[in-house]
């Protein structure tokens, strides 16, 4: 039999429309069965059960799980691991599938249609793996192609219902991974991820890790450094170790936690045994050896990559200087422990030595480890690789890895809250690493996991096959990822927004951003970046109104929240900058920006509350608890702290409000009067945010009518540059003639002259008109101003219920506008 292999499983083998080249996987009236040998590996059977659930999500019908051929009708999907599944091996022997394509391969799968696999079964689909993980990856590739995103749980991506599913005839594989160990590091996980896990699962325990491990496998990863802030993976839950091994996850420990022991394990160990806390091999060799031995004994039956070497307690340097001989002795002694515990040569247990921070100095100054130990290079914690192999010299036989960061706790500022990693930079640095033969370990610090969903997907996909990406197709990947989460209709726009927000966040991380980052004075820089984010936020909010209801939760998490929340930060820090600039000049406009800062700070809390308590029915409690505002040092506190603002107060401000004519008009907001006159019965009040612009001014109590000798008035001072007959427009609230159609009257005059008495609504008789549609009554009078200079306009009310919003004086240049011209400048300001 001749086998033709289609090399990329990324090429879709699932279709939802029938063609001549397809076979029925599931139709409305057809059944579907999943077949796996009863003695299959438990991790494979767990993935098969997930595939069963995934088909139910898509079709509404749960496929039947069988382990013996029943000859029942409907399509059959046969799943198994070559060399361990008697069914798969029989199909290979019968030349139904090509055994040579998977035997001896690493983590490879093939998916294909075959004829007559069993008596009475005319056709079937086979998912065959070269090993346990290869089989699992094939299962989850099927899940993904029928429409179940790897992020269905972690980002609430909905599953689109389909009645009909078809398989395109052919043989599909994704080949073998380019990088051997591909995984994530859950780090800096308090308060967000830890708080969420405690609220959801009772802790960072096996229930929690079951979800994490499944996610990693769905994205063809195989490796993890577990959460370690006050946590000990193996000790916290005795089910953790067996679960990882069952599911097919290779366990590691972080760069400063050797021999399968967590830092927290050490603190518990010395406390339990009443030992001194001396994490120093030169002073406490025997105790440390015994501690490390316990770590290897506990995990000896589980798949792992053992970290060797040593740093100081708490991820600090071991001490002053570079003590190469001591660290070489530590590694030698650790390897002896490995031999003693496993009964095998040291090189039979995979090991890695992390050249993190000062440990790289040891390597640079000549320290070496045995040939089989992987050398793990590191970035600078900010996504910039520090060291790569010298390709002009013999390469280390054990190979090289890279420890990369999407999240970091340390100077100059923590970066824990939001995604700051555009995939362009990730690709460029990891491609640089791969081209320098770094292909044994790729592990990335993802902090809380959320909200790093997009770069995690990219990192693990690139780790599988770095050659698939180049400088020209990165946005295409983003579009493909967006389509997987939201469908093709919105993919391009969502990809554009994800691409932009991560680019903007790489300009300056949100925790580092402050009021001094961008220039107010030069090149309109701060306004430019503010408007960049404003425009993006407007687009994100606009698309929210178009996204179907079932996608709203995922859209908020993956698109809207990171954009809206970061845009709000830019608004806040711009307002801080403007407040400080104007306050230094004793400009009352500083108060507007002070209020804006408070508004943005409160909105930050509102957006977090929505994420934590409303999205997905309150599923993500605490997930957005990371502090991001109010840093004093590199480290964060527990709560955001509003930036300090300055309010400008001027007791004489009312006396100094002289509005200046400019461009042929004067415009005054009603609340900015120079003087007011009350009586012992009636007083004026400003109603903030009343009406169409700033506020409204009216008299109280609203049932008291002024007497003839009560002068209830406001006065406004104006500096005219011209003279002549000017039109005064009062913009009044559209209050009707509620007083038995008598109408409401006011007096208006200049400089103590004879007032004009105006009844602005007495003629109203119930007809609908512009008052209602424009929400304003424009009352017009004309006045003679004989000389330029300062003049005083008096507005006196003769009835209650009159609300003044704005005054416009046309001196020859007032242009028509719906809201009225912007307020004029105050003389001398």
Buried (B, 14 or more C-beta within 10 A) or exposed (E): EEEEEBEEBBEEBBBEEEEEEBBBBBBEEBBBBBBBBEEBBEBBBBBBBBBBBBBEBBBEBEBBBBBEBBEEEBBBBBBBBBBBBEBBBEBBEEEBBBBEBBEEBEBBBBBBBBEEBBEEBEBBBBBBBBBBBBBBBBBBBBBBBBBBBBBBEBBBBBBBEBEBBBBBBBBBBBBBBBBBBBBBBBBBBBBBBBBBBBBBBEBBBBBBBBBBBBBBBBBBBBBBBBBBBBBBBBBBBEBBBBBBBBBBBBBBBBBBBBBBBBBBBBBBBBEEEEBEEEBBBEEBEEBBBEBBBBBBBBBBEBBBBBBBBBBEBEBEEBEEEBBBEBBBBBBEBBBEBBBEBBEEEBBEBBBBBBBBBBBBBBBEEEBBBBEBBBBBBBBEBBBEBBBBBEEEEEEBEBBBBBBBBBBBBBEEBBBBBBBBBBBBBBBBBBBEBBEBBBBBBBBBBBBBBBBBBBBBBBBBBBBBBBEEBEEEEBBEBBBBBBBBBBBEEBBBBBBBBBBBBBBBBBBBBBBBBBBEBBBBEEEEEBBEBBEBBBEBBEBBEEBBEEBEEEBBBBBBBBBBBBBBBBBBBBBBBBBBBBBBBBBEEEBBBBBEBBBBBBBBBEBBBEBBEBBBBEBBEEBBBBBBBBBBBBBEEEEBEEEBEBBEBBEBEEEEEBEEBBBBBBEBBBBBBBBBBBBBBBBEEBBBEBBEEBBBBBBBBBBEEEEBBBEEEBBBBBBBBBBBEEBEEBBBBBBBBBBBBEBEEEBBBBBBBBEEEEBBEBBBBBEBEEEEEEBEEEEBBBBEBEBEBEEEEEBBBBBBBBBBBBBBBBBBBBBEEBEEEEEBBEBBBBBEE
